[in-house]
Amino acid sequence: MGVSVEDRAGPGSGHGAPVIRTGALTKTYPRVTALDGLTVDIGGGVTGLVGANGAGKSTLIKILLGLIPATSGTAQVLGYDVARDGGRIRSLVGYMPEHDCLPADVSASDLTVHLGQMSGLPYPAARERAADVLRHVGLAEERYRPIGGYSTGMKQRAKLAQALVHDPRLVLLDEPTNGLDPSSRDDMLALVRRIGTDFGIAVLVTSHLLGELERISDHVVVLDSGRLLRASATTEFLHRTGTLLVEVQGKPDADRLLGQALLDAGVRATPADGRMVEVELRDDATHDLVRDLAVDLGLGLVRMQERHHRIEDVFREGGAGSVHPV
């Protein structure tokens, strides 16, 4: 059923090869540069694509799908050149668009079967695959209802199902948690993570919520005004800072009192967000010192944890546009 491994392997797409590769990729419009000399390799697993509005994320996805031409530079997807092999790439890649674009009077089953056929599956195989993916995304019981009666969460699941129906090697997910409540967002993130782990499909996912990408991504690519700001493993973004975040309560100026006591003891301490204190972590004895000083000052110790860098720190350091940390 579906496309053979030999057919699905693009030229030069051997083991360990990047699923996406760009070289000096540039896209200009009359009054704006959407991509500016972007050179990046993206491998398997789940990769988060981060950037403020206008950073070039959507433009990059459209170029990778062969929907719009680049002004200059090169891009390959699964070993195929986007300038020459757009149709072939689209047959091997699943795409979940950001905006609501589903026909209201069609069922999720009929839509998914139809798009499976458009991707090259014969009708019996498309029906079988549609039933499988709709079950995976949690729409097994609702698959014959018209999409117009779906909730936002169900519509997002239907969009995800159609992106998976033809068993792609790569899926491009544009803001898959848009409009979802916290519970539905968690469910969608779990599905995205499963695609990259249990299903073994490479995933490129965009989100303006940085905390989401920290939770599910193996790698993160950060764009700023069309330029590559950083690309690395997620764990490299979240490395330890060598400091403790300490939260105390019990007095109106509890954080100031603790900070001053630590300075008097020769330990660097600075104010942090949320009325907390950021404390230099010298060794394990630092934890004991913080605890003892809090007791001496009559303060309640609410929280004491090692501080890690976040993806949002890259934007602060790089001066990128506004994105949301949570």
C-alpha positions in Angstrom: 0.0 0.0 0.0 1.2 3.5 -0.8 4.6 4.4 -2.2 7.6 2.1 -1.9 10.7 3.0 0.0 12.6 3.2 -3.2 10.1 5.6 -4.7 10.0 7.7 -1.6 13.8 8.1 -1.3 14.9 11.3 -3.1 18.3 11.6 -4.8 20.9 11.9 -2.2 18.5 11.2 0.6 20.5 8.5 2.3 20.7 7.6 6.0 21.5 10.7 8.0 21.0 13.2 5.1 19.1 16.4 5.9 15.4 16.3 5.0 15.6 20.0 4.3 18.6 21.9 3.0 18.8 25.6 2.0 21.7 27.5 0.6 21.7 31.4 0.6 18.0 31.2 0.1 16.5 34.6 -0.6 13.0 35.8 -1.3 12.4 39.5 -2.0 9.2 41.4 -2.7 9.0 45.0 -3.9 9.3 46.6 -0.5 10.4 43.7 1.8 12.9 40.9 2.1 11.1 37.8 3.4 14.2 35.5 3.4 17.7 36.9 3.4 20.5 34.4 2.5 19.1 31.6 4.6 21.5 28.6 4.9 20.3 25.8 7.1 20.1 22.0 7.3 17.2 20.3 9.0 17.3 16.6 9.9 14.8 14.1 11.2 12.8 14.2 14.4 10.8 17.2 15.4 12.2 20.6 14.5 10.6 23.8 15.8 10.7 26.9 13.5 10.6 30.0 15.6 10.2 33.7 14.6 8.1 36.7 15.2 5.4 37.6 12.6 7.2 38.6 9.4 10.3 36.5 10.3 9.9 34.5 7.1 8.4 31.2 8.4 5.4 31.0 6.1 7.5 32.1 3.1 10.0 29.4 3.8 7.3 26.7 4.0 5.8 27.9 0.7 9.1 27.8 -1.1 9.8 24.3 0.4 6.5 23.1 -1.1 7.3 24.5 -4.5 4.4 26.9 -4.3 6.4 30.1 -4.8 9.8 30.6 -6.3 12.8 31.8 -4.5 14.5 35.0 -5.7 17.9 33.4 -5.4 19.7 30.6 -3.6 18.8 26.9 -3.4 16.6 24.6 -1.4 16.2 20.8 -1.4 13.5 18.7 0.3 14.1 15.0 0.7 16.9 15.4 -1.8 14.7 17.0 -4.5 15.2 20.5 -5.8 12.2 22.8 -5.0 12.7 24.7 -8.2 12.4 21.6 -10.5 10.6 19.0 -8.4 7.7 20.8 -6.6 5.1 18.2 -7.6 7.3 15.3 -6.5 8.0 17.0 -3.2 4.3 17.7 -2.5 3.6 14.0 -3.1 6.1 13.1 -0.3 5.3 15.8 2.2 2.3 16.5 4.4 1.2 20.1 5.0 -1.1 21.4 7.7 -1.9 25.0 6.9 -2.4 27.6 9.7 -5.7 29.0 8.6 -9.1 27.4 8.6 -9.5 26.2 5.0 -11.7 23.1 5.4 -15.0 22.7 3.4 -17.9 22.9 5.8 -20.2 20.5 4.0 -17.7 17.6 3.6 -16.9 15.0 6.2 -13.4 14.5 7.5 -13.5 11.0 6.1 -14.4 12.1 2.6 -11.9 15.0 2.7 -9.0 12.8 3.9 -9.8 10.0 1.3 -9.9 12.6 -1.5 -6.6 14.2 -0.5 -5.1 10.7 -0.2 -6.1 10.0 -3.8 -4.7 13.4 -4.9 -1.4 12.3 -3.4 -1.4 9.2 -5.6 -3.0 6.5 -3.4 -5.6 4.3 -5.1 -9.1 4.6 -3.7 -9.1 1.4 -1.5 -5.7 2.3 0.0 -6.9 5.9 0.5 -9.9 4.7 2.4 -7.9 2.4 4.6 -5.3 5.1 5.3 -7.9 7.7 6.1 -9.6 5.4 8.7 -6.2 4.8 10.3 -5.1 8.4 10.5 -8.5 9.7 11.7 -8.3 7.1 14.5 -4.8 8.2 15.4 -5.9 11.9 15.7 -8.9 11.1 17.7 -11.7 11.5 15.1 -12.8 7.9 14.7 -16.3 8.5 16.1 -16.8 11.9 14.3 -15.3 11.1 10.9 -18.6 11.0 9.0 -19.9 14.3 10.4 -19.7 17.5 8.2 -16.7 19.5 9.2 -18.8 22.6 9.5 -20.1 21.2 12.8 -16.7 20.6 14.2 -15.1 22.5 17.1 -11.8 24.3 16.5 -9.9 21.4 18.1 -11.6 18.9 15.8 -10.9 21.0 12.7 -7.2 21.1 13.7 -7.2 17.3 14.0 -8.9 17.0 10.6 -6.2 19.2 9.1 -3.5 17.0 10.7 -5.2 13.8 9.4 -5.1 15.0 5.8 -1.4 15.9 6.2 -0.7 12.3 7.2 -3.0 10.2 5.0 -0.4 9.5 2.2 2.2 8.3 4.7 4.6 11.2 4.1 8.3 11.3 5.0 8.1 14.9 6.2 5.2 17.0 7.5 5.1 20.8 7.7 2.8 21.9 10.5 2.0 25.7 10.5 0.8 26.8 14.0 -1.1 23.5 14.8 -2.3 24.7 18.2 -3.8 28.0 16.9 -7.2 28.7 18.7 -7.0 25.7 21.0 -7.8 25.8 24.7 -5.0 24.5 27.1 -6.3 20.9 27.2 -6.7 20.6 23.4 -3.3 22.3 22.9 -1.7 19.6 25.1 -3.4 16.9 23.1 -2.2 18.4 19.8 1.3 18.7 21.1 1.3 15.0 22.1 0.1 14.1 18.6 2.9 16.1 17.0 5.5 14.5 19.2 4.1 11.0 18.4 4.5 11.7 14.7 8.2 12.4 15.1 8.8 9.5 17.5 6.3 6.6 17.1 5.7 7.2 13.4 9.2 8.1 12.5 8.1 11.0 10.3 10.3 14.1 10.2 8.4 17.2 11.4 8.9 20.9 10.9 6.5 22.8 13.2 6.0 26.5 13.6 4.6 28.2 16.7 4.7 31.6 18.3 4.5 30.0 21.7 8.1 29.2 22.6 7.2 26.9 25.5 5.4 24.6 23.2 8.5 24.1 21.0 10.7 23.5 24.1 8.3 20.7 25.1 8.2 18.8 21.8 11.2 19.7 19.6 14.5 17.9 19.2 15.9 20.9 17.3 15.0 24.5 16.9 15.6 27.0 14.1 15.2 30.6 14.9 14.5 33.2 12.2 14.7 37.0 12.6 13.6 39.2 9.7 14.4 36.4 7.2 17.8 35.7 8.6 19.0 32.7 10.5 19.5 33.7 14.1 20.3 30.3 15.5 19.9 26.6 14.7 20.8 23.9 17.3 19.5 21.0 19.4 16.8 22.1 21.9 18.9 20.9 24.8 21.6 23.5 23.8 19.0 26.3 24.2 18.0 25.0 27.6 21.4 24.5 29.2 22.0 25.4 32.8 23.0 29.0 33.6 24.9 28.3 36.8 22.4 30.1 38.9 19.5 29.3 41.3 16.0 30.9 41.1 14.7 31.4 44.6 11.2 32.5 45.6 10.5 33.5 49.2 7.5 34.9 51.0 6.4 36.0 54.4 7.3 39.7 54.2 6.5 42.5 51.7 10.1 42.8 50.7 11.1 39.2 51.2 13.1 39.0 47.9 15.1 42.2 48.8 15.9 40.9 52.3 17.1 37.6 51.0 19.1 39.2 48.2 20.9 41.5 50.6 21.6 38.7 53.1 23.2 36.7 50.3 25.3 39.7 49.2 26.5 40.2 52.8 27.5 36.5 52.8 29.6 37.1 49.7 27.3 35.4 47.2 26.1 37.2 44.1 22.3 37.7 44.0 20.2 39.8 41.7 16.4 40.5 41.4 14.6 38.2 39.0 11.1 38.3 37.4 8.2 37.5 39.7 9.7 38.9 42.9 12.4 36.2 42.9 16.1 36.2 43.5 18.7 34.8 41.1 21.6 33.4 43.1 25.1 32.4 41.9 25.3 28.6 42.2 28.8 28.0 43.5 28.4 24.4 44.8 25.9 22.3 46.7 26.5 24.4 49.8 24.7 27.3 48.1 21.4 25.5 48.6 22.0 25.1 52.3 23.1 28.8 52.6 19.8 30.0 50.9 17.7 27.8 53.2 19.5 28.9 56.4 19.3 32.6 55.5 15.6 32.3 54.7 15.0 30.7 58.2 17.1 33.3 59.9 15.1 36.1 58.2 11.7 34.4 59.1 10.9 33.9 55.4 9.1 31.0 53.8 11.0 29.2 51.1 8.5 28.7 48.2 10.8 27.5 45.4 14.5 26.9 44.7 15.5 25.5 41.4 18.4 25.7 38.9 17.7 28.2 36.2 18.0 27.1 32.6 18.2 29.2 29.4 15.0 29.4 27.4 14.5 29.8 23.7 13.2 33.3 24.4 16.6 34.3 25.7 17.9 34.0 22.0 15.4 36.6 21.0 16.5 39.0 23.8 20.1 38.6 22.9 19.5 38.8 19.2 17.1 41.7 19.3 14.4 39.8 17.4 10.7 40.8 17.3 8.1 39.9 19.8 7.3 36.3 20.5 5.5 34.7 23.4 7.4 32.7 26.0 4.5 30.5 27.2 
